[in-house]
Amino acid sequence: MIKTNTIIFASLLFIFAIIYPFNSAIGADGPNVGEVPPDFALKDINGNEVTLSSFKNISRVVLFFGSCT
């Protein structure tokens, strides 16, 4: 008798094997490591617009895209 976890793992592995080759094209035209990224603007949690160029004098910037729900 095959356990449920094994079936779920095998199913996810199969789905990943089908989808993975198509993911290699995603983000292929983005900046390379060490390149200057393009400037963009996002709204912060208070609705204020913040641009990447506003962090120009800071040596490292970490972008975190997460869910707060």
N, CA, C and O of each residue as an XYZ file, in Angstrom:
276
protein
N       0.844     -1.176      0.000
C       0.000      0.000      0.000
C       0.899      1.254      0.000
O       1.793      1.388      0.836
N       0.648      2.148     -0.937
C       1.424      3.375     -1.053
C       0.824      4.435     -0.138
O      -0.388      4.652     -0.129
N       1.684      5.088      0.630
C       1.211      6.112      1.561
C       0.826      7.378      0.817
O       1.321      7.639     -0.280
N      -0.053      8.158      1.413
C      -0.544      9.397      0.817
C       0.588     10.383      0.584
O       0.614     11.051     -0.450
N       1.527     10.489      1.523
C       2.648     11.417      1.365
C       3.485     11.084      0.137
O       3.956     11.982     -0.560
N       3.666      9.813     -0.124
C       4.443      9.391     -1.284
C       3.735      9.791     -2.572
O       4.377     10.238     -3.523
N       2.431      9.634     -2.607
C       1.657     10.005     -3.791
C       1.713     11.514     -4.006
O       1.876     11.972     -5.137
N       1.583     12.276     -2.949
C       1.635     13.737     -3.055
C       3.021     14.171     -3.532
O       3.133     15.021     -4.416
N       4.067     13.599     -2.959
C       5.428     13.953     -3.355
C       5.671     13.607     -4.826
O       6.248     14.410     -5.560
N       5.246     12.449     -5.253
C       5.437     12.037     -6.645
C       4.654     12.961     -7.584
O       5.143     13.295     -8.663
N       3.466     13.369     -7.193
C       2.662     14.272     -8.017
C       3.333     15.628     -8.146
O       3.399     16.184     -9.242
N       3.832     16.169     -7.038
C       4.511     17.456     -7.077
C       5.787     17.384     -7.901
O       6.099     18.312     -8.648
N       6.518     16.301     -7.772
C       7.729     16.112     -8.557
C       7.409     16.066    -10.048
O       8.129     16.648    -10.860
N       6.332     15.377    -10.405
C       5.902     15.300    -11.801
C       5.519     16.679    -12.333
O       5.917     17.047    -13.439
N       4.754     17.442    -11.560
C       4.339     18.789    -11.972
C       5.571     19.686    -12.125
O       5.673     20.434    -13.097
N       6.499     19.617    -11.177
C       7.718     20.417    -11.249
C       8.520     20.066    -12.503
O       9.055     20.959    -13.159
N       8.608     18.796    -12.840
C       9.365     18.363    -14.019
C       8.740     18.897    -15.304
O       9.452     19.149    -16.276
N       7.434     19.070    -15.320
C       6.765     19.599    -16.509
C       6.936     21.110    -16.594
O       7.187     21.638    -17.677
N       6.806     21.810    -15.480
C       6.814     23.273    -15.467
C       8.228     23.842    -15.491
O       8.429     24.908    -16.072
N       9.200     23.195    -14.900
C      10.542     23.752    -14.739
C      11.182     24.233    -16.037
O      11.750     25.326    -16.034
N      11.132     23.499    -17.142
C      11.780     23.995    -18.360
C      11.234     25.348    -18.827
O      11.968     26.125    -19.439
N       9.973     25.639    -18.552
C       9.383     26.906    -18.971
C       9.790     28.048    -18.048
O       9.767     29.206    -18.467
N      10.161     27.757    -16.812
C      10.564     28.798    -15.865
C      11.928     29.395    -16.196
O      12.239     30.492    -15.733
N      12.735     28.716    -16.970
C      14.062     29.232    -17.278
C      13.994     30.505    -18.111
O      14.937     31.296    -18.102
N      12.896     30.717    -18.829
C      12.743     31.924    -19.644
C      12.247     33.104    -18.815
O      12.368     34.250    -19.246
N      11.697     32.846    -17.643
C      11.175     33.920    -16.814
C      12.334     34.711    -16.231
O      13.228     34.139    -15.608
N      12.323     36.009    -16.428
C      13.358     36.872    -15.901
C      14.654     36.834    -16.673
O      15.662     37.370    -16.213
N      14.648     36.210    -17.842
C      15.874     36.094    -18.619
C      16.354     37.448    -19.131
O      17.544     37.614    -19.398
N      15.461     38.409    -19.272
C      15.856     39.709    -19.789
C      16.061     40.737    -18.678
O      16.119     41.934    -18.958
N      16.170     40.304    -17.444
C      16.430     41.199    -16.319
C      17.911     41.517    -16.206
O      18.721     40.994    -16.972
N      18.271     42.374    -15.251
C      19.692     42.729    -15.097
C      20.514     41.543    -14.597
O      20.019     40.680    -13.872
N      21.764     41.524    -15.000
C      22.691     40.493    -14.530
C      23.287     40.910    -13.192
O      23.172     42.067    -12.788
N      23.914     39.975    -12.517
C      24.548     40.262    -11.241
C      25.628     41.317    -11.449
O      26.472     41.186    -12.336
N      25.596     42.368    -10.623
C      26.575     43.439    -10.713
C      26.137     44.609    -11.572
O      26.738     45.682    -11.504
N      25.090     44.423    -12.388
C      24.575     45.518    -13.201
C      23.721     46.454    -12.356
O      23.158     46.050    -11.338
N      23.631     47.694    -12.785
C      22.768     48.656    -12.111
C      21.324     48.343    -12.518
O      21.017     48.311    -13.710
N      20.441     48.113    -11.550
C      19.052     47.779    -11.889
C      18.304     49.014    -12.385
O      18.689     50.142    -12.077
N      17.245     48.804    -13.147
C      16.454     49.947    -13.603
C      15.713     50.583    -12.428
O      15.340     49.901    -11.472
N      15.508     51.886    -12.511
C      14.796     52.576    -11.441
C      13.306     52.239    -11.527
O      12.752     52.148    -12.622
N      12.672     52.058    -10.394
C      11.235     51.804    -10.349
C      10.680     52.379     -9.062
O      11.433     52.712     -8.146
N       9.367     52.495     -8.994
C       8.705     53.057     -7.820
C       7.647     52.085     -7.311
O       6.933     51.455     -8.091
N       7.562     51.978     -5.995
C       6.544     51.168     -5.328
C       5.947     51.983     -4.195
O       6.547     52.957     -3.740
N       4.776     51.589     -3.744
C       4.160     52.271     -2.600
C       4.481     51.485     -1.338
O       4.439     50.255     -1.323
N       4.806     52.230     -0.267
C       5.079     51.569      0.998
C       3.768     51.290      1.715
O       2.690     51.535      1.175
N       3.866     50.783      2.918
C       2.681     50.369      3.672
C       1.759     51.541      4.007
O       0.573     51.347      4.276
N       2.313     52.765      3.989
C       1.513     53.957      4.271
C       0.989     54.629      3.004
O       0.319     55.658      3.086
N       1.286     54.063      1.835
C       0.816     54.618      0.574
C       1.754     55.640     -0.044
O       1.428     56.220     -1.079
N       2.907     55.875      0.563
C       3.887     56.813      0.013
C       4.702     56.125     -1.077
O       5.076     54.960     -0.939
N       4.975     56.853     -2.166
C       5.758     56.284     -3.258
C       7.245     56.341     -2.917
O       7.759     57.382     -2.507
N       7.921     55.225     -3.091
C       9.354     55.118     -2.825
C      10.019     54.606     -4.099
O       9.574     53.617     -4.682
N      11.079     55.278     -4.527
C      11.807     54.843     -5.722
C      13.111     54.169     -5.326
O      13.660     54.429     -4.256
N      13.591     53.311     -6.192
C      14.869     52.652     -5.933
C      15.995     53.671     -5.925
O      16.952     53.523     -5.165
N      15.901     54.700     -6.753
C      16.954     55.715     -6.809
C      17.059     56.519     -5.516
O      18.084     57.156     -5.274
N      16.017     56.504     -4.678
C      16.097     57.217     -3.399
C      17.048     56.528     -2.422
O      17.414     57.107     -1.399
N      17.450     55.295     -2.733
C      18.397     54.554     -1.900
C      19.793     54.555     -2.504
O      20.613     53.703     -2.162
N      20.078     55.500     -3.398
C      21.335     55.513     -4.148
C      22.570     55.578     -3.245
O      23.591     54.973     -3.571
N      22.505     56.286     -2.133
C      23.664     56.441     -1.244
C      23.800     55.308     -0.229
O      24.731     55.315      0.577
N      22.903     54.354     -0.254
C      22.971     53.199      0.643
C      23.646     52.063     -0.123
O      23.304     51.809     -1.278
N      24.596     51.382      0.503
C      25.398     50.394     -0.219
C      24.613     49.144     -0.620
O      24.877     48.563     -1.673
N      23.656     48.726      0.202
C      22.889     47.498     -0.129
C      21.419     47.745      0.144
O      21.049     48.368      1.140
N      20.590     47.246     -0.758
C      19.138     47.353     -0.614
C      18.572     45.958     -0.760
O      18.905     45.243     -1.705
N      17.712     45.565      0.175
C      17.054     44.251      0.110
C      15.576     44.500     -0.158
O      14.917     45.250      0.563
N      15.065     43.855     -1.211
C      13.651     43.964     -1.526
C      12.966     42.708     -1.010
O      13.396     41.590     -1.296
N      11.915     42.899     -0.261
C      11.163     41.762      0.278
C       9.730     41.885     -0.188
O       9.045     42.848      0.154
N       9.271     40.925     -0.961
C       7.896     40.899     -1.425
C       7.198     39.768     -0.668
O       7.462     38.592     -0.918
N       6.333     40.120      0.232
C       5.654     39.117      1.032
C       4.209     39.445      1.208
O       3.729     40.474      0.733
N       3.525     38.592      1.876
C       2.106     38.787      2.129
C       1.885     39.105      3.597
O       2.497     38.499      4.476
N       1.026     40.039      3.846
C       0.723     40.433      5.225
C      -0.688     40.036      5.620
O      -1.294     40.666      6.487
N      -1.207     39.009      4.996
C      -2.577     38.592      5.300
C      -2.604     37.417      6.219
O      -3.680     36.937      6.577
